């Protein structure tokens, strides 16, 4: 694969291009395979098992994976016709397999139409074998007869990422902060100063209302150290994978890609959440110290 092609985890900003790619390469013949609905349901799982291949700013390939604790699955592998035969598909499969291995997955399965011999041969070259089993399926929901499926009233695709905040968003950020146990006494003026001096921030904004509903930020020298602060999602929207989207965005951000160490502080019950991105508790030669200069 040429060096100007990059594989990375899906970001919410990829949504429109990814759906367009799937619609072109994998046109849905059944309503439950509609790309908009498929991606929305997948993002609600918040498992981080979606990858895209990019060339500059264009998405040219993608793949999804899943793992239920027994078997892994690979879904919706697609490469744009103009970018095939250069190893993108294989790299996407490698990314999915590596993530499944890290989760402890012992075996991965996938399905290909029996008449699609070229794709079957591609997977053979990737180490897969056609198994002597029958594939059975049963729809579990009453989907509409047409492909014009109703949109979810609230789901991961209803929000987008911003890296700059409007004045309105800053006010809403102040409200988010005041709803946290550590931020009740922070003033709007101090929050405005914080936003101005922050190295990098990720905001999650609801499409329909242009309302800021999630936020995180980092202070960094962009080389040796970065510290993540203030990961938060509006309380009524928690449990939908939005916090994971914020962490996916900031941990895969190009400006943090070459930073040596990234720090954060959290309560112990949140350790498993942050461990998904490789964070771990640390007891070493150096220990953090704290100096309180004013009460918040």
C-alpha positions as CSV (number, residue, x, y, z in Angstrom):
1,X,0.0,0.0,0.0
2,X,1.4,3.4,-1.0
3,X,2.5,5.7,1.9
4,X,-0.1,8.3,1.1
5,X,-2.8,5.8,2.1
6,X,-3.5,5.6,5.9
7,X,-5.7,3.2,7.9
8,X,-7.1,4.6,11.1
9,X,-10.2,4.1,13.4
10,X,-13.4,5.7,12.3
11,X,-14.2,9.3,13.4
12,X,-17.6,10.9,13.4
13,X,-16.4,13.3,10.8
14,X,-16.0,10.4,8.5
15,X,-19.8,9.6,8.5
16,X,-20.9,11.1,5.3
17,X,-18.0,9.9,3.2
18,X,-18.2,6.4,4.7
19,X,-22.0,6.1,4.0
20,X,-21.4,7.3,0.4
21,X,-18.6,4.7,-0.1
22,X,-20.9,1.9,1.2
23,X,-23.8,3.0,-0.9
24,X,-21.5,2.9,-4.0
25,X,-19.6,-0.3,-3.3
26,X,-22.1,-2.3,-1.2
27,X,-25.6,-1.2,-2.4
28,X,-28.2,-2.5,0.1
29,X,-30.5,-5.1,-1.3
30,X,-32.2,-5.6,2.1
31,X,-33.5,-2.8,4.3
32,X,-31.6,-4.0,7.3
33,X,-28.3,-3.4,5.4
34,X,-29.0,0.2,4.7
35,X,-25.7,2.0,5.4
36,X,-27.1,4.9,7.4
37,X,-29.0,2.5,9.8
38,X,-26.1,0.0,9.9
39,X,-23.6,2.6,10.9
40,X,-25.9,4.1,13.5
41,X,-26.5,0.7,15.1
42,X,-22.8,-0.1,15.1
43,X,-21.9,3.2,16.7
44,X,-24.4,2.6,19.5
45,X,-22.3,-0.5,20.4
46,X,-19.3,1.9,21.0
47,X,-16.8,-0.9,20.5
48,X,-14.4,1.0,18.3
49,X,-14.4,-1.8,15.7
50,X,-14.7,0.4,12.5
51,X,-11.8,1.5,10.4
52,X,-11.4,3.7,7.3
53,X,-8.7,3.9,4.7
54,X,-7.9,7.5,3.7
55,X,-5.9,9.0,0.9
56,X,-5.3,12.7,1.8
57,X,-8.9,13.8,2.9
58,X,-10.8,11.1,0.9
59,X,-12.1,7.9,2.4
60,X,-11.4,5.1,-0.1
61,X,-12.0,2.0,2.0
62,X,-13.6,0.8,5.2
63,X,-14.4,-2.3,7.3
64,X,-16.3,-3.2,10.4
65,X,-15.7,-6.0,12.9
66,X,-17.6,-7.4,15.8
67,X,-16.9,-9.7,18.8
68,X,-19.5,-11.3,21.1
69,X,-17.0,-13.1,23.3
70,X,-17.2,-16.4,21.3
71,X,-16.5,-15.5,17.6
72,X,-15.4,-12.5,15.8
73,X,-17.0,-11.3,12.5
74,X,-15.8,-9.0,9.7
75,X,-18.4,-7.0,7.9
76,X,-18.8,-4.4,5.1
77,X,-15.3,-4.5,3.7
78,X,-15.3,-2.0,0.9
79,X,-12.7,-0.3,-1.3
80,X,-13.4,2.3,-3.9
81,X,-13.0,0.9,-7.4
82,X,-10.4,3.4,-8.3
83,X,-8.2,2.4,-5.4
84,X,-8.2,-1.4,-5.6
85,X,-5.3,-3.9,-6.3
86,X,-2.8,-1.9,-4.1
87,X,-3.3,-3.7,-0.8
88,X,-5.9,-1.5,0.9
89,X,-8.4,-4.3,1.5
90,X,-5.7,-6.5,3.0
91,X,-4.6,-3.7,5.3
92,X,-8.2,-3.1,6.5
93,X,-8.6,-6.9,7.2
94,X,-5.3,-6.8,9.1
95,X,-6.5,-3.9,11.2
96,X,-9.7,-5.7,12.1
97,X,-7.9,-9.0,12.9
98,X,-5.4,-7.3,15.1
99,X,-8.1,-5.6,17.2
100,X,-10.0,-8.9,17.5
101,X,-6.8,-10.7,18.6
102,X,-6.3,-8.0,21.3
103,X,-9.8,-8.7,22.6
104,X,-9.0,-12.4,22.9
105,X,-11.0,-13.5,19.9
106,X,-10.1,-17.1,19.0
107,X,-11.7,-17.3,15.5
108,X,-13.1,-14.8,13.0
109,X,-15.9,-15.5,10.5
110,X,-17.3,-13.6,7.5
111,X,-19.9,-14.1,4.8
112,X,-19.6,-13.7,1.1
113,X,-22.2,-14.3,-1.6
114,X,-21.5,-17.7,-3.1
115,X,-21.4,-16.3,-6.6
116,X,-18.8,-13.7,-5.8
117,X,-15.7,-15.8,-6.6
118,X,-13.3,-12.9,-6.9
119,X,-14.0,-11.8,-3.3
120,X,-13.8,-15.4,-2.0
121,X,-10.4,-15.7,-3.6
122,X,-9.3,-12.4,-2.0
123,X,-10.2,-13.8,1.4
124,X,-8.4,-17.1,0.6
125,X,-5.3,-15.1,0.1
126,X,-5.8,-13.5,3.5
127,X,-5.9,-17.0,5.0
128,X,-9.6,-17.7,5.1
129,X,-11.2,-21.0,4.0
130,X,-14.6,-21.9,2.8
131,X,-16.2,-24.0,5.5
132,X,-18.7,-26.9,5.0
133,X,-21.5,-25.1,6.8
134,X,-24.9,-23.7,5.8
135,X,-25.5,-20.0,6.5
136,X,-28.9,-19.3,8.0
137,X,-30.5,-16.0,8.8
138,X,-33.7,-14.6,10.2
139,X,-34.8,-10.9,10.4
140,X,-35.7,-10.0,14.0
141,X,-37.3,-6.6,13.3
142,X,-40.2,-5.5,11.1
143,X,-38.2,-3.2,8.8
144,X,-40.1,-1.2,6.2
145,X,-40.5,-2.8,2.8
146,X,-38.6,0.0,1.0
147,X,-35.0,1.1,1.6
148,X,-36.3,4.5,2.8
149,X,-35.9,3.6,6.5
150,X,-36.9,6.0,9.2
151,X,-34.1,7.8,10.9
152,X,-33.4,7.2,14.6
153,X,-34.7,10.0,16.8
154,X,-31.5,10.1,18.7
155,X,-28.3,8.1,17.9
156,X,-24.6,8.6,17.4
157,X,-25.1,9.9,13.8
158,X,-27.1,12.8,15.2
159,X,-24.0,14.5,16.5
160,X,-20.9,16.0,14.9
161,X,-17.4,16.9,16.2
162,X,-16.1,20.4,16.4
163,X,-12.6,21.7,17.4
164,X,-13.6,25.3,17.9
165,X,-16.4,26.6,20.1
166,X,-18.8,29.4,19.3
167,X,-19.8,31.9,22.0
168,X,-23.1,29.8,22.4
169,X,-21.1,26.6,22.8
170,X,-18.9,28.2,25.4
171,X,-21.9,29.0,27.5
172,X,-23.2,25.5,27.1
173,X,-19.7,24.2,28.0
174,X,-20.0,26.2,31.3
175,X,-23.3,24.5,32.0
176,X,-21.8,21.0,31.3
177,X,-18.9,21.8,33.7
178,X,-21.2,23.0,36.4
179,X,-23.1,19.7,36.3
180,X,-19.9,17.9,37.2
181,X,-18.9,17.3,40.9
182,X,-15.6,19.0,40.3
183,X,-16.9,22.0,38.4
184,X,-19.8,23.5,40.4
185,X,-17.9,26.7,41.3
186,X,-16.2,27.5,38.0
187,X,-17.3,30.8,36.5
188,X,-18.2,31.5,32.9
189,X,-15.3,34.0,32.7
190,X,-12.8,31.3,33.8
191,X,-14.3,28.8,31.3
192,X,-13.8,31.4,28.6
193,X,-10.1,31.8,29.6
194,X,-9.7,28.0,29.7
195,X,-11.1,27.6,26.2
196,X,-8.8,30.4,24.9
197,X,-5.6,28.7,26.3
198,X,-6.4,25.1,25.7
199,X,-4.1,23.3,23.2
200,X,-6.7,21.1,21.6
201,X,-10.4,20.5,22.3
202,X,-13.1,18.2,21.0
203,X,-16.7,19.2,21.2
204,X,-19.7,17.0,20.5
205,X,-22.6,19.0,19.0
206,X,-26.2,17.9,18.3
207,X,-27.1,18.4,14.6
208,X,-30.7,19.5,15.1
209,X,-30.2,22.1,17.9
210,X,-26.5,23.0,17.4
211,X,-26.2,22.3,21.1
212,X,-22.9,21.3,22.8
213,X,-23.6,18.0,24.6
214,X,-20.1,16.6,25.1
215,X,-16.5,17.8,25.5
216,X,-12.9,16.9,26.2
217,X,-9.6,18.8,25.9
218,X,-5.9,18.4,26.2
219,X,-2.9,20.5,27.2
220,X,0.2,19.5,25.3
221,X,3.6,20.4,23.8
222,X,2.6,18.2,20.9
223,X,5.9,16.3,21.2
224,X,6.7,14.7,24.6
225,X,3.6,15.1,26.9
226,X,-0.1,15.6,26.7
227,X,-2.8,15.6,29.4
228,X,-6.5,14.9,28.8
229,X,-9.0,16.8,30.9
230,X,-12.7,17.2,31.3
231,X,-14.2,14.3,29.4
232,X,-17.9,14.7,29.8
233,X,-21.3,14.1,28.2
234,X,-24.6,15.6,29.1
235,X,-26.1,13.3,31.8
236,X,-29.3,12.5,29.8
237,X,-27.3,11.3,26.9
238,X,-24.8,9.1,28.8
239,X,-24.7,5.4,27.9
240,X,-25.0,5.9,24.2
241,X,-21.3,5.7,23.3
242,X,-20.8,9.4,23.1
243,X,-18.0,9.5,25.6
244,X,-16.2,6.8,23.6
245,X,-16.6,8.9,20.5
246,X,-14.9,11.8,22.3
247,X,-12.0,9.6,23.4
248,X,-11.7,8.1,19.9
249,X,-11.4,11.5,18.4
250,X,-8.8,12.9,20.8
251,X,-6.7,9.8,21.0
252,X,-6.5,9.4,17.2
253,X,-6.1,13.1,16.5
254,X,-3.2,13.7,14.1
255,X,-1.6,16.4,16.3
256,X,-1.3,13.9,19.2
257,X,-0.1,11.0,17.0
258,X,3.6,11.4,17.8
259,X,3.3,12.6,21.5
260,X,5.4,10.2,23.7
261,X,3.1,10.0,26.8
262,X,-0.6,11.0,27.3
263,X,-1.8,11.4,30.9
264,X,-5.2,11.7,32.5
265,X,-6.7,11.5,36.0
266,X,-10.0,9.8,36.8
267,X,-11.9,8.0,39.5
268,X,-11.1,4.3,40.0
269,X,-14.5,3.1,38.7
270,X,-13.6,4.7,35.3
271,X,-10.4,2.7,34.9
272,X,-12.0,0.1,32.6
273,X,-13.4,2.8,30.3
274,X,-10.0,4.4,29.7
275,X,-8.2,1.1,29.4
276,X,-9.8,0.7,26.0
277,X,-7.3,3.3,24.7
278,X,-4.3,1.8,26.4
279,X,-4.3,3.9,29.6
280,X,-3.1,2.2,32.8
281,X,-2.4,3.1,36.4
282,X,1.3,3.8,37.0
283,X,3.5,3.5,40.0
284,X,7.1,4.4,39.1
285,X,10.1,6.3,40.2
286,X,8.4,9.7,39.6
287,X,5.1,10.6,41.3
288,X,2.7,13.4,40.6
289,X,2.6,16.3,43.1
290,X,-0.1,18.9,43.5
291,X,0.0,22.6,44.6
292,X,-3.3,24.3,45.3
293,X,-3.1,28.0,44.5
294,X,-6.8,28.9,44.8
295,X,-10.0,27.1,45.7
296,X,-12.3,26.4,42.8
